[in-house]
């Protein structure tokens, strides 16, 4: 469902998607797509009012996205292109050999990709595989560090593909993390880990939940803001 509102001198066009959920969420995807995910049965005028109330944030976010040059398949995997890992940028060195499938390894502060011929999709899968492997080990380690402070053990911890979330916690106590978070600085990785682990105690975003997060990470608001402002950059 398509709708729009006027905020100051700006027309904000957005799509509405109804789901079986309790709260309303506004998602902005590059370059300028806005999606409002709403509980079932909420009237359009109520949704429009919510979007208008967030007008300042939406306009700022859209302006920010205009300044980000989106990567394209033709330029993504070029020699010396920079890729993020734990908050720092490292160059990619493409090494030609007879290997049929590209392989990525990291050494001497740089990414190295061995390959026989340029194939964007295969190269992307190889990079993603490397990130997933690192994310598995690092996130598992961080979860282990915070278990005592949280006071509960997760039933399972997995890294997976999550387009719109950095992490999630199921009612059964299983934790899932977006592999892309490993591109962020360690402090941000820890924020996502603590955030999801706190859901093992409070499966909501209540005052008690945020107090739990704050008791472990007093500066969590600063870390959360960094993720909101820079999350769009954590992408292959």
C-alpha positions in Angstrom: 0.0 0.0 0.0 1.4 3.4 -1.0 1.0 6.6 1.0 2.6 9.9 1.6 2.8 12.9 3.9 4.1 16.5 3.8 6.7 17.4 6.3 7.7 21.1 6.1 8.5 21.5 2.4 9.2 17.8 1.9 6.9 15.2 0.4 7.6 11.8 2.0 6.4 8.9 0.0 6.3 5.5 1.7 4.9 2.0 1.5 2.8 0.4 4.2 3.1 -3.3 5.0 0.8 -4.9 7.6 2.1 -7.7 9.7 1.0 -9.6 12.8 3.0 -7.5 15.3 2.5 -5.1 18.2 4.5 -2.0 17.3 5.1 0.1 14.2 8.5 0.4 12.6 9.9 2.8 9.9 12.6 1.3 7.7 14.7 3.4 5.2 16.5 1.5 2.5 18.9 3.0 0.0 18.7 5.0 -2.0 15.3 6.4 -1.0 12.8 3.6 -0.2 10.7 4.0 2.9 8.7 1.2 4.4 6.4 1.4 7.4 5.7 -2.0 9.0 2.5 -1.7 10.9 0.3 -3.9 13.2 -2.8 -5.3 11.5 -5.8 -2.9 11.3 -4.1 0.4 12.0 -5.8 3.2 10.0 -3.8 5.0 7.4 -4.2 8.4 9.0 -2.6 7.0 12.2 0.4 5.7 10.2 0.7 9.0 8.4 0.7 10.8 11.7 3.5 8.6 12.9 5.6 9.2 9.8 5.1 12.9 10.1 6.2 12.8 13.7 9.5 11.2 12.5 9.8 13.7 9.6 13.0 15.3 10.8 14.8 12.0 11.2 13.5 10.7 7.8 14.6 13.8 5.9 18.1 13.7 7.6 18.5 10.0 6.8 17.5 10.4 3.1 19.9 13.3 2.8 22.7 11.2 4.3 21.9 8.3 1.9 22.2 10.7 -1.1 25.8 11.3 -0.1 26.7 7.6 -0.1 27.9 6.2 -3.4 26.3 2.8 -3.8 28.5 0.1 -5.0 27.8 -1.6 -8.4 28.9 -5.0 -9.7 31.2 -3.3 -12.2 33.3 -1.6 -9.5 32.8 -3.7 -6.4 35.7 -6.1 -6.5 38.6 -4.1 -8.0 42.2 -4.3 -6.9 42.9 -2.1 -3.8 39.3 -1.5 -3.1 38.7 -1.0 0.7 36.7 -3.4 2.8 35.7 -3.0 6.4 36.6 -5.5 9.2 36.1 -4.6 12.9 35.8 -0.9 12.1 38.9 -0.5 10.0 39.3 -0.4 6.2 41.7 -2.8 4.5 42.6 -3.1 0.7 41.7 -6.1 -1.4 44.5 -7.6 -3.5 43.4 -9.8 -6.3 45.8 -12.6 -7.0 45.5 -14.4 -10.3 46.0 -18.2 -10.4 44.4 -21.4 -11.6 41.9 -21.7 -8.7 38.4 -22.3 -10.1 36.6 -20.9 -7.1 37.9 -17.6 -5.5 39.4 -18.0 -2.1 39.9 -15.1 0.4 42.5 -14.9 3.2 43.6 -12.0 5.3 47.3 -11.3 6.1 49.6 -8.3 6.6 46.6 -5.9 7.0 45.1 -6.7 3.7 42.5 -8.9 2.1 43.8 -11.3 -0.6 41.6 -13.0 -3.1 43.0 -15.8 -5.3 41.0 -16.5 -8.5 41.3 -17.6 -12.1 38.9 -15.1 -13.7 36.8 -12.2 -12.7 33.3 -13.3 -11.7 31.4 -10.9 -9.5 29.0 -13.3 -8.0 31.7 -15.9 -7.1 33.9 -13.2 -5.7 31.0 -11.8 -3.6 30.3 -15.3 -2.2 33.9 -15.8 -1.4 34.1 -12.6 0.6 30.8 -13.3 2.4 32.1 -16.8 3.3 35.2 -15.2 4.9 33.2 -12.7 6.8 30.7 -15.4 8.0 33.6 -17.6 9.3 35.1 -14.7 11.2 31.7 -13.6 12.6 31.0 -17.2 13.8 34.2 -17.2 15.9 34.2 -13.7 17.1 30.6 -13.5 18.1 30.7 -16.8 19.8 33.6 -15.6 21.9 31.8 -12.3 22.8 28.7 -14.2 23.8 30.9 -16.4 26.1 32.3 -13.3 27.7 28.9 -11.7 28.6 27.1 -14.9 29.8 28.0 -14.3 33.4 26.9 -10.7 33.3 23.6 -11.6 31.6 22.9 -14.4 33.9 21.4 -16.7 31.3 22.8 -19.1 28.6 21.5 -19.0 25.1 20.2 -22.2 23.6 22.1 -21.6 20.4 24.1 -18.9 18.7 24.2 -18.7 14.9 25.4 -16.2 12.3 23.0 -15.9 9.3 21.7 -13.6 6.6 19.5 -10.9 8.0 18.7 -8.0 5.7 16.9 -5.7 8.2 18.2 -6.8 11.6 21.6 -6.9 13.3 20.5 -9.6 15.6 17.5 -11.4 17.0 16.5 -13.6 19.9 13.7 -16.2 19.8 11.3 -17.2 22.6 13.3 -20.4 22.9 16.5 -18.5 23.7 18.2 -18.9 20.3 20.4 -16.0 19.2 20.9 -15.1 15.6 23.3 -12.4 14.3 23.7 -10.6 11.0 27.2 -11.6 9.7 27.7 -8.0 8.4 28.0 -6.7 12.0 31.6 -8.0 12.0 32.5 -5.0 9.7 31.7 -2.6 12.6 34.1 -1.6 15.4 34.4 -4.1 18.3 32.4 -1.8 20.6 29.4 -2.0 18.2 29.7 -5.7 17.9 29.6 -5.9 21.7 26.5 -3.7 21.7 24.6 -6.0 19.4 25.7 -9.0 21.3 24.6 -7.5 24.7 21.4 -6.2 23.2 20.3 -9.7 21.9 21.6 -11.5 25.0 19.5 -9.1 27.2 16.5 -10.4 25.4 17.2 -13.7 27.1 16.0 -12.0 30.2 13.5 -9.5 28.8 11.9 -10.5 25.4 10.9 -6.9 24.7 12.2 -3.3 24.7 10.8 -2.4 28.1 12.4 -0.1 30.6 13.8 -3.1 32.4 15.4 -4.3 29.2 17.2 -1.1 28.6 18.3 -0.9 32.2 19.8 -4.4 31.7 21.7 -3.3 28.6 22.8 -0.1 30.4 24.1 -2.0 33.4 26.5 -3.8 31.2 27.2 -1.1 28.6 26.6 2.4 30.2 27.3 4.1 26.9 24.9 1.9 24.9 23.0 4.9 23.5 26.2 6.2 21.9 26.9 2.8 20.4 23.3 2.4 19.2 23.4 5.8 17.5 26.6 4.9 15.7 24.9 1.8 14.3 21.9 3.8 13.2 24.1 6.4 11.5 26.6 4.0 10.0 24.8 0.7 9.5 24.2 1.5 5.9 27.9 1.3 5.3 28.3 -2.2 6.5 27.7 -4.0 3.2 29.7 -5.7 0.5 
